[in-house]
Amino acid sequence: MTEPTSRGPVPGPPRPGPHLMPRAVAEETVDPSAVTDTVMALLAQVDEIRQATGDGFDAAALARQTELLEHAHEALTHALEDVDPR
């Protein structure tokens, strides 16, 4: 009867953890100016809505601003994921 072998240390130099592994190269490059243009256009729309509503409270305008800000956040998040998919 053979006894199970225990797994000891792996020979050779230690390997880095996943957080230290080289970054994967993005297949498509991110165009920073395109991301900037997209986010700036969305923020300009948010500002236009803010100026149009003035000091008053408008739930529909607030909802639209929220939607635009979420789109800007998504654009930035996707750009960062494309650059560093960790």
N, C-alpha and C positions, 0 to 999 in steps of 0.2 A: 504494500500500500504506500502510495506516495503522499507525503504531506504537502499541503499548499505552501507555496513559497510566499514569503512576505515581500512586498515591494519596498525596497530601500531607496536611498537617494539615487537619482539618475546621474550617471557619470558625465563629467564635463562642466563647463562654467554655468553658473546660475542663469536662468532665463528671466527676462523682465516680465512683469505682470502686464495684463492687457492695457492698463492705463499708460504704460510706458512704451508700448509697441509703436512702430512708425505709423504715421497716418496714412490711410489709403488715399491714393491720388484720385481726385474727382474726375469722372469721365468727361463731364462738361465743365468748362470753366465758368465762374460767376463773373458777370460784368458789373463791377461796383457802381458804375454810373447808371446802369439800368435800374439797379436796386434803389439807389439814391433818388432817381427820378420818380420811381413808383411811390416811394414813401413820402417824398416831398409833395407829390400831387394829392395823395390821400390826406396829408396834414393840412394842405391848403384848403381842401374841401371842409375839413373839420373847422378850420378857422372862419371860413365863410359862413358856415351855419351858426357859429358862435356870435359873429358880428350881426347876422340877420335877426337872431332872437334877442339880442341885447341883454338886459338884466333880468328879463322875465324867464319863467320856467316853462319849457315846452317839452313834454314827454316824448313826442315824436322826433323832435330835433335831437334830443339827448340819445334816443335809440339809434338814430342815424349816425351820430358822432361815435357812439360805441361800436357800431358796425364798421365804420371806416378805420377806427383805431385798431380793431381786431384784424382787419385786412393788412394794415401796416405792420402789425406784429407778426402775422403769418409770413409776409414777404421777407422780413428780417430773419425770422427763424429758419425759413427754407434756405435762404442764402447762407446762413451759418452752417446748417446741416450739409449743404453741398460742399462747403470748404473743409469742414471737419466733422465727418459723420459719427464720431464717437458717441 
